[in-house]
Amino acid sequence: MEAPGDTAPLVRMVDAGKRRVQGDSVFELRVPDLGIPRGALVAVVGDSGCGKSTLLDMLALVMQPTEAVRFELCFEADSEPLNAWQLWARGAETALAALRRDHLGYVLQTGGLLPFLTVAENIRLPARVKGLGDVSAAMEAVATRIGLGDCLSRMPGSLSIGQRQRAAILRALLHEPRLVLADEPTAAVDKARAVEIMADLHALSRERSASVVVVTHDVELVRDIADLTYTFEMERVSEQETRSVCHALH
């Protein structure tokens, strides 16, 4: 696999921001400089309301920044970076959708498995959408290794929360994305299971040379495995406006 930092970062945001207005309240997220190295696990930590989900939505290419000096994507190491800001400016939704389909994987707080599909069908779904061939052998091998071998024919509702999260991790990685985004993937389990789930996510992503961004409020959970950690500083600009600045935690 590529070691973190070997080449140009997978994603680079410079002087980016998102301004959101709701009624009389204004929230502004500022991202002076954020880079996601190849093959790295990047933690995004902070309290509720600091902008973690807003940042994740921008990285997921589902929320357009209000402004950005640079927002570059370099999913292939030997290719020129793509300018995501220009894609948004041109209204190139088809291109953005293709990037999301081909290069991104997602792990949601509660797994996000479709209840009307079996676990195996859920896991194979992104690979089918991407147009890959039969991934059953790879799925079964990894599922057995992480304790899901006997769960593939079951429906998601019959799984424990921990099993659903492991299935979601496998689904997010099976179609070989370059970037996996995990939004509080251990929020619904106890500390012991959270550590196990995070270890599975870390190990599988390294095996498949995927970068991972994990959003969490629990800095202790990622302290020993994160290659890079970002956090937020909140400031009250006025009675109505709050600003949050994202920066690397040293």
Buried (B, 14 or more C-beta within 10 A) or exposed (E): EBEBBEEBBBBBBBBBBBBEEEEEEBBBBBBBBBBBBBBBBBBBBBEEEBBBBBBBBBBBBEBBBEEBEBBBBBBEEEEEBBBBBEBBEEEBEEBBEEBBBBBBBBBBBBBBBEEEBBBBBBBBBBBEEBEBEEBEEBBBEBBEEBEBEEBBEBBBEEBEBBBBBBBBBBBBBBBBBBBBBBBBBBBBBEEEBBBBBBEBBBBBBBEBBBBBBBBBBBBEBBEEBBBBBBBBEBEEEEEEBBBBBBBEBE
